[in-house]
Amino acid sequence: MSKLGRVARGGGRALSWVTVRPVNWLVVRPARWVGSRGLDFVTRHGTILVWLVTAIMMAIAWPTIGLTHEVPTGLWPLVAALGVLPLIWLRAAPFFGWLMWVVPAAVIPLVFPPLPPNAGPSVEAVVVDSPAGPVSVDPGAQVASSAEGFPWQITAFIVLLALLVAVGVRESPARVGLTYAGTAFLFLAHLPSGMVVGWVIWGLGGFIGLGLLLRGLFRSRREAADQTRRAEEQTRRAEAEQARAVLAEERTRIARDLHDVVAHRMSMVVVQAQSAQYRLGGVTPEVAAEFESVAGQAREALNEVRAMLGVLRSEGHAPEQAPQPGAEDVLRLLRSSSEAGVDLSWSVSGETEPGSATAMVLYRVLQESLANASRHAPGGAVRVEVDYGEQVRVRVVSGPGHSRPRDTSGSGGHGIPGMSARAASVGGQLSAGPSPDGGWVVSATLPARAPAAG
């Protein structure tokens, strides 16, 4: 049985290669490809095709109208156009095109009667034997009676059939029913009696039914395209949500690491600076004040770090919502820097209150400049000049210390580029460079009423 089964399966494969597969490759697949490509081509270029077919039909109907109807020569183009030109509404408004066709079609057979068909050359009567006896049959009369009385040109009738299909594809059920009823009434009024039943029941219903089938096909294609588009949109949203989740997780991780590395260490600095005078003993008041200044600076730095970490942890917390230093903090910064041991002098002039964004940039520029002076030119005198006017002008002059400040604009440092970017963010300018005496000068001009930084 196993051997017989293998033989049967082999025979089935051979039969498939001989019959089914050639039909699939030579007929089914090409037909499917042509149908899909043709449908896409008609969808993209349907309007051009409709105008082209209309022109061809008009070129046929115009010179042949005199062969089918009793129409004066001067009216040939008009009568032909009434039967053909409604085709141009095939895509845009097929129901309107049907109305434009059916109204003249009801009148034309009455005004311009169709010509009797040509029965052909004269043919002698043929005698046919029958059970009732010999019967004389005239073939010409039979041809004339079978084709006599068709009320419209063939080109116009083809236009009607195309409009019926288009109405089934595009129009509402109410208009489809009205189109069927109106066309059926027209057929009953004008078609020869032998053609009425077939066209009203089968022909008319068949062409409108074809339109309804095509409507279902087009709808399924649109639904499939919509589903694909929705699936792609959902995929993009899911990817975006995943990316935001990964970003939020990374922000939280960075905030946690920064808190562990920076905030905890700064807390230890504060504790050690505050307890030093009690732990060491015999500390002079000057040294105690120095320790207190260190503790104050560390507390301020710790508060700023915690504020930035709060922004970093929360994705929906905008940076401008975090507490930002303003103009009232400038004097406090200068005093704390002086108390920390910087040889600092300053002058503040003007009464204009700067906007919040300008005040924040001013504070950061001073903070970075004083930090650079302490780091790169320790022991040097520092002079700060701040002028509040229509423009806020700040100038920080650092004298030469044990080492001169570095221009970090072309190196790995970010101090001066960061200050320049902050000034530019509110529409200001900043310059930094060496002074003739070997020191360093930072100058910035900021608008007093800059909009809040975003």
C-alpha positions as CSV (number, residue, x, y, z in Angstrom):
1,M,0.0,0.0,0.0
2,S,2.9,2.3,0.8
3,K,4.4,1.7,-2.7
4,L,1.0,2.3,-4.3
5,G,0.6,5.5,-2.3
6,R,4.0,6.8,-3.5
7,V,3.1,5.9,-7.1
8,A,-0.3,7.7,-6.7
9,R,1.3,10.8,-5.2
10,G,4.0,10.8,-8.0
11,G,1.2,10.5,-10.6
12,G,-0.7,13.4,-9.0
13,R,2.4,15.6,-9.1
14,A,3.0,14.7,-12.7
15,L,-0.7,15.5,-13.5
16,S,-0.4,18.8,-11.7
17,W,2.7,19.7,-13.7
18,V,0.9,18.9,-16.9
19,T,-2.5,20.5,-16.2
20,V,-2.9,22.7,-13.1
21,R,0.4,24.5,-13.0
22,P,0.5,25.5,-16.7
23,V,-3.0,27.0,-16.3
24,N,-1.9,28.8,-13.1
25,W,1.2,30.3,-14.7
26,L,-0.2,31.0,-18.2
27,V,-3.8,32.1,-17.3
28,V,-4.6,32.7,-13.6
29,R,-1.5,34.7,-12.6
30,P,-1.3,36.9,-15.7
31,A,-5.1,37.6,-15.4
32,R,-4.7,38.5,-11.8
33,W,-1.7,40.8,-12.5
34,V,-3.4,42.5,-15.5
35,G,-6.6,43.0,-13.4
36,S,-4.7,44.5,-10.5
37,R,-2.5,46.7,-12.7
38,G,-5.5,47.7,-14.9
39,L,-7.5,48.6,-11.9
40,D,-4.7,50.8,-10.5
41,F,-4.2,52.4,-13.9
42,V,-7.9,53.2,-14.2
43,T,-8.0,54.6,-10.7
44,R,-5.1,56.9,-11.4
45,H,-5.9,57.9,-14.9
46,G,-9.6,57.3,-15.2
47,T,-10.6,60.9,-16.1
48,I,-8.2,61.0,-19.1
49,L,-9.5,57.6,-20.3
50,V,-13.1,58.8,-20.0
51,W,-12.4,61.9,-22.1
52,L,-10.5,59.8,-24.7
53,V,-13.3,57.2,-25.0
54,T,-15.8,60.1,-25.3
55,A,-13.9,61.6,-28.1
56,I,-13.7,58.3,-29.9
57,M,-17.4,57.6,-29.5
58,M,-18.2,61.1,-30.7
59,A,-16.1,60.6,-33.8
60,I,-18.1,57.4,-34.6
61,A,-21.6,58.8,-33.7
62,W,-21.4,62.1,-35.7
63,P,-20.9,60.7,-39.2
64,T,-23.2,57.7,-38.7
65,I,-26.3,59.4,-37.2
66,G,-27.7,60.0,-40.7
67,L,-27.6,56.3,-41.4
68,T,-29.8,55.4,-38.4
69,H,-32.2,58.4,-37.9
70,E,-34.0,60.9,-40.0
71,V,-31.9,63.9,-38.9
72,P,-31.1,67.0,-41.0
73,T,-27.4,67.2,-41.8
74,G,-26.9,70.4,-39.8
75,L,-28.2,68.7,-36.6
76,W,-26.0,65.7,-36.9
77,P,-23.3,66.9,-34.3
78,L,-26.0,68.0,-31.9
79,V,-28.0,64.8,-31.9
80,A,-24.8,62.7,-31.7
81,A,-23.5,64.8,-28.8
82,L,-26.8,64.3,-26.8
83,G,-26.2,60.6,-26.9
84,V,-22.4,60.5,-26.3
85,L,-21.3,63.5,-24.3
86,P,-23.0,62.5,-21.0
87,L,-20.2,59.9,-20.8
88,I,-17.9,62.7,-19.5
89,W,-19.8,62.5,-16.2
90,L,-19.0,58.8,-15.8
91,R,-16.5,59.4,-12.8
92,A,-17.6,62.7,-11.3
93,A,-21.4,62.4,-11.2
94,P,-22.8,59.3,-13.0
95,F,-26.3,59.9,-11.9
96,F,-26.2,63.4,-13.4
97,G,-24.8,61.9,-16.6
98,W,-27.6,59.4,-16.7
99,L,-30.2,62.2,-16.4
100,M,-28.4,64.1,-19.2
101,W,-28.7,61.0,-21.3
102,V,-32.2,59.7,-20.5
103,V,-34.0,63.0,-21.1
104,P,-32.9,63.5,-24.7
105,A,-33.1,59.7,-25.3
106,A,-36.9,59.9,-24.5
107,V,-37.4,62.7,-27.1
108,I,-35.0,61.8,-29.9
109,P,-36.9,58.7,-31.2
110,L,-40.1,60.8,-31.4
111,V,-38.6,63.8,-33.1
112,F,-36.2,62.0,-35.4
113,P,-37.6,58.5,-36.1
114,P,-35.2,55.7,-36.7
115,L,-34.7,54.7,-40.3
116,P,-35.9,51.2,-41.4
117,P,-33.0,48.7,-41.5
118,N,-31.5,47.7,-44.8
119,A,-32.9,44.3,-45.7
120,G,-30.1,43.6,-48.1
121,P,-30.4,42.6,-51.8
122,S,-33.6,41.3,-53.1
123,V,-33.9,37.6,-52.5
124,E,-36.5,35.4,-54.1
125,A,-39.0,33.7,-51.9
126,V,-38.1,30.2,-50.8
127,V,-40.7,27.4,-50.7
128,V,-40.5,25.3,-47.6
129,D,-42.4,22.0,-47.2
130,S,-44.4,21.8,-44.0
131,P,-47.1,19.4,-42.7
132,A,-49.7,21.9,-43.7
133,G,-48.3,22.1,-47.2
134,P,-45.8,24.2,-49.1
135,V,-45.0,27.6,-47.4
136,S,-43.4,30.6,-49.1
137,V,-40.7,32.4,-46.9
138,D,-39.2,35.8,-47.7
139,P,-35.7,36.0,-45.9
140,G,-35.5,39.8,-46.4
141,A,-38.8,40.3,-44.6
142,Q,-37.5,38.2,-41.7
143,V,-34.3,40.3,-41.3
144,A,-36.3,43.6,-41.5
145,S,-38.8,42.5,-38.8
146,S,-36.0,41.3,-36.5
147,A,-34.0,44.5,-36.5
148,E,-36.6,47.1,-37.1
149,G,-37.4,49.8,-34.6
150,F,-34.3,50.2,-32.4
151,P,-34.7,53.8,-31.2
152,W,-31.1,54.9,-30.5
153,Q,-27.6,54.8,-32.0
154,I,-25.5,51.9,-30.8
155,T,-22.8,54.4,-29.5
156,A,-25.5,56.2,-27.4
157,F,-26.7,52.9,-26.1
158,I,-23.2,51.8,-25.1
159,V,-22.9,55.2,-23.2
160,L,-26.1,54.3,-21.3
161,L,-24.7,50.9,-20.3
162,A,-21.5,52.5,-19.0
163,L,-23.5,55.0,-17.0
164,L,-25.6,52.3,-15.5
165,V,-22.5,50.5,-14.3
166,A,-21.0,53.7,-12.9
167,V,-24.3,54.5,-11.0
168,G,-24.1,51.1,-9.4
169,V,-20.5,51.8,-8.3
170,R,-20.8,55.4,-7.0
171,E,-24.3,56.4,-6.2
172,S,-26.6,55.9,-3.2
173,P,-29.2,53.1,-3.1
174,A,-32.0,55.6,-3.7
175,R,-30.4,56.9,-6.9
176,V,-29.6,53.4,-8.0
177,G,-33.3,52.4,-7.7
178,L,-34.4,55.6,-9.4
179,T,-32.0,54.9,-12.3
180,Y,-33.3,51.3,-12.7
181,A,-37.0,52.5,-12.6
182,G,-36.4,55.4,-15.1
183,T,-34.4,53.3,-17.5
184,A,-37.0,50.4,-17.4
185,F,-39.7,52.9,-18.1
186,L,-37.7,54.3,-21.1
187,F,-37.2,50.8,-22.4
188,L,-40.9,50.0,-22.1
189,A,-41.7,53.1,-24.0
190,H,-39.3,52.8,-26.9
191,L,-37.8,49.4,-27.3
192,P,-39.4,46.9,-29.7
193,S,-41.7,44.5,-28.0
194,G,-39.4,41.5,-28.6
195,M,-36.5,43.2,-26.7
196,V,-38.4,44.7,-23.7
197,V,-38.5,41.7,-21.4
198,G,-34.9,40.7,-21.9
199,W,-33.4,44.2,-21.4
200,V,-35.7,45.3,-18.5
201,I,-35.2,42.1,-16.5
202,W,-31.8,40.8,-17.5
203,G,-29.8,43.5,-19.3
204,L,-30.7,46.4,-17.0
205,G,-30.3,44.4,-13.8
206,G,-27.1,42.8,-15.0
207,F,-25.3,46.0,-15.7
208,I,-26.4,47.7,-12.5
209,G,-25.5,44.5,-10.6
210,L,-22.1,44.6,-12.1
211,G,-21.7,48.2,-10.8
212,L,-22.7,47.0,-7.3
213,L,-20.2,44.2,-7.4
214,L,-17.5,46.7,-8.4
215,R,-18.6,48.9,-5.6
216,G,-18.0,46.1,-3.1
217,L,-14.5,45.4,-4.6
218,F,-13.5,49.1,-4.4
219,R,-14.8,49.3,-0.8
220,S,-12.8,46.2,0.2
221,R,-9.7,47.7,-1.3
222,R,-10.2,51.0,0.5
223,E,-10.9,49.2,3.8
224,A,-7.7,47.2,3.3
225,A,-5.7,50.3,2.6
226,D,-7.3,52.1,5.6
227,Q,-6.4,49.1,7.8
228,T,-2.9,49.1,6.6
229,R,-2.6,52.9,7.2
230,R,-4.0,52.6,10.7
231,A,-1.7,49.7,11.5
232,E,1.3,51.7,10.3
233,E,0.1,54.7,12.4
234,Q,-0.3,52.5,15.4
235,T,3.1,51.1,14.9
236,R,4.6,54.6,14.7
237,R,2.8,55.6,17.8
238,A,3.9,52.5,19.7
239,E,7.5,53.1,18.6
240,A,7.3,56.7,19.7
241,E,5.8,55.7,23.1
242,Q,8.5,53.1,23.5
243,A,11.2,55.7,22.7
244,R,9.7,58.1,25.2
245,A,9.6,55.3,27.8
246,V,13.2,54.5,27.2
247,L,14.1,58.2,27.4
248,A,12.2,58.6,30.6
249,E,13.9,55.5,32.1
250,E,17.3,56.8,31.0
251,R,16.6,60.3,32.5
252,T,15.6,58.6,35.7
253,R,18.7,56.5,35.8
254,I,20.9,59.5,35.1
255,A,19.1,61.5,37.8
256,R,19.6,58.7,40.3
257,D,23.3,58.3,39.5
258,L,23.8,62.1,39.7
259,H,22.0,62.2,43.1
260,D,24.2,59.4,44.4
261,V,27.4,60.8,43.1
262,V,26.9,64.6,43.5
263,A,24.2,65.2,46.1
264,H,25.5,62.8,48.6
265,R,29.0,64.1,48.3
266,M,27.8,67.7,48.6
267,S,25.9,66.8,51.7
268,M,29.0,65.4,53.3
269,V,30.9,68.6,52.4
270,V,28.2,70.7,54.2
271,V,28.3,68.5,57.3
272,Q,32.1,68.5,57.5
273,A,32.3,72.3,57.0
274,Q,29.7,73.0,59.6
275,S,31.2,70.6,62.2
276,A,34.9,71.3,61.6
277,Q,35.1,74.1,64.2
278,Y,33.7,71.7,66.8
279,R,35.7,68.6,65.8
280,L,39.1,70.3,65.4
281,G,39.0,72.7,68.4
282,G,41.0,75.9,68.8
283,V,39.6,77.3,65.5
284,T,39.9,81.0,65.2
285,P,36.9,83.1,64.3
286,E,38.3,83.8,60.9
287,V,38.8,80.1,60.1
288,A,35.3,79.4,61.5
289,A,33.8,82.0,59.1
290,E,35.7,80.4,56.3
291,F,34.2,77.0,57.1
292,E,30.8,78.6,57.3
293,S,31.3,80.2,53.9
294,V,32.2,76.8,52.5
295,A,29.1,75.3,54.0
296,G,26.9,78.0,52.5
297,Q,28.4,77.6,49.1
298,A,27.9,73.8,49.3
299,R,24.3,74.2,50.4
300,E,23.5,76.5,47.5
301,A,25.2,74.1,45.0
302,L,23.3,71.2,46.6
303,N,19.9,73.1,46.3
304,E,20.6,73.8,42.6
305,V,21.6,70.2,41.9
306,R,18.5,69.0,43.5
307,A,16.3,71.4,41.5
308,M,18.0,70.2,38.2
309,L,17.6,66.6,39.3
310,G,13.9,67.2,39.8
311,V,13.6,68.5,36.3
312,L,15.6,65.5,35.0
313,R,13.4,63.0,36.7
314,S,10.1,64.4,35.5
315,E,9.6,64.4,31.7
316,G,6.6,66.7,31.9
317,H,8.4,69.2,34.2
318,A,9.6,72.1,32.0
319,P,13.0,73.6,32.9
320,E,11.5,77.0,33.3
321,Q,9.2,75.7,36.1
322,A,12.3,74.9,38.3
323,P,13.4,77.7,40.6
324,Q,15.8,79.9,38.7
325,P,18.1,82.6,40.1
326,G,17.2,86.2,39.3
327,A,18.6,89.7,39.7
328,E,18.1,89.7,43.5
329,D,20.5,86.8,43.7
330,V,23.4,88.7,42.0
331,L,24.5,90.6,45.1
332,R,24.2,87.5,47.2
333,L,26.5,85.7,44.6
334,L,29.0,88.5,44.8
335,R,29.1,88.6,48.6
336,S,29.3,84.8,48.9
337,S,32.2,84.7,46.4
338,S,34.0,87.4,48.4
339,E,33.4,85.6,51.6
340,A,34.9,82.4,50.0
341,G,38.2,84.2,49.6
342,V,38.1,85.7,46.1
343,D,39.7,89.2,46.0
344,L,36.5,90.7,44.6
345,S,35.2,94.2,44.2
346,W,32.0,95.2,42.4
347,S,29.8,98.1,41.4
348,V,26.1,98.0,40.4
349,S,24.4,100.9,38.8
350,G,21.0,101.6,37.2
351,E,17.5,100.9,38.4
352,T,15.9,98.9,35.6
353,E,14.5,95.6,36.7
354,P,15.5,93.0,34.1
355,G,13.2,90.3,32.9
356,S,13.4,86.8,34.4
357,A,15.3,85.3,31.4
358,T,17.9,88.1,31.3
359,A,18.3,87.9,35.1
360,M,18.9,84.2,34.9
361,V,21.5,84.6,32.1
362,L,23.2,87.4,34.0
363,Y,23.5,85.3,37.1
364,R,24.9,82.3,35.2
365,V,27.4,84.5,33.4
366,L,28.7,86.0,36.7
367,Q,28.7,82.6,38.3
368,E,30.8,81.0,35.5
369,S,33.1,84.0,35.3
370,L,33.9,84.0,39.0
371,A,34.4,80.2,39.0
372,N,36.8,80.5,36.1
373,A,38.7,83.3,37.8
374,S,39.1,81.2,41.0
375,R,40.0,78.1,39.2
376,H,42.4,79.5,36.5
377,A,43.9,82.6,38.2
378,P,43.8,82.0,41.9
379,G,44.9,85.0,44.0
380,G,44.2,87.5,41.3
381,A,41.9,90.5,41.9
382,V,38.5,90.4,40.2
383,R,36.4,93.5,39.3
384,V,32.7,93.2,38.4
385,E,30.7,96.0,36.9
386,V,26.9,95.6,36.4
387,D,24.8,98.4,34.7
388,Y,21.0,98.0,34.6
389,G,19.6,100.2,31.8
390,E,17.8,99.7,28.6
391,Q,20.4,97.0,28.1
392,V,22.0,95.1,30.9
393,R,25.8,95.3,30.7
394,V,28.1,93.2,32.7
395,R,31.9,93.2,32.7
396,V,34.2,90.8,34.7
397,V,37.9,91.7,34.7
398,S,40.2,89.1,36.3
399,G,43.7,90.2,37.2
400,P,46.7,87.9,36.6
401,G,47.1,85.3,39.3
402,H,49.3,82.3,39.8
403,S,48.2,81.0,36.3
404,R,46.3,82.9,33.6
405,P,42.8,81.8,32.5
406,R,42.4,79.6,29.5
407,D,40.3,80.3,26.4
408,T,38.2,77.1,26.3
409,S,36.4,78.0,23.1
410,G,38.7,75.8,21.1
411,S,39.4,73.2,23.6
412,G,37.4,70.6,25.5
413,G,36.0,73.2,28.0
414,H,32.4,74.3,27.9
415,G,32.5,77.5,30.1
416,I,32.8,80.3,27.5
417,P,30.8,78.5,24.8
418,G,28.1,77.9,27.4
419,M,28.0,81.5,28.4
420,S,27.9,82.7,24.8
421,A,25.0,80.3,24.1
422,R,23.1,81.6,27.2
423,A,23.6,85.2,26.1
424,A,22.5,84.4,22.5
425,S,19.4,82.6,23.8
426,V,17.9,85.9,25.0
427,G,19.2,88.0,22.1
428,G,22.4,89.2,23.8
429,Q,26.1,89.0,23.0
430,L,29.1,87.9,25.0
431,S,32.9,88.2,24.4
432,A,35.8,86.8,26.4
433,G,39.5,87.2,25.9
434,P,42.8,88.2,27.5
435,S,43.4,91.7,28.8
436,P,46.7,93.7,28.1
437,D,48.0,93.2,31.6
438,G,47.8,89.4,31.4
439,G,44.4,89.0,33.0
440,W,41.0,88.0,31.5
441,V,37.9,90.0,30.5
442,V,34.4,88.8,30.1
443,S,31.9,91.3,28.7
444,A,28.2,90.7,28.0
445,T,25.3,92.9,26.7
446,L,21.8,91.6,27.4
447,P,18.4,93.0,26.5
448,A,16.6,94.2,29.7
449,R,13.2,92.7,28.5
450,A,14.0,89.5,26.9
451,P,11.2,86.9,26.7
452,A,11.3,84.1,29.1
453,A,13.7,81.4,28.0
454,G,11.9,78.3,26.6
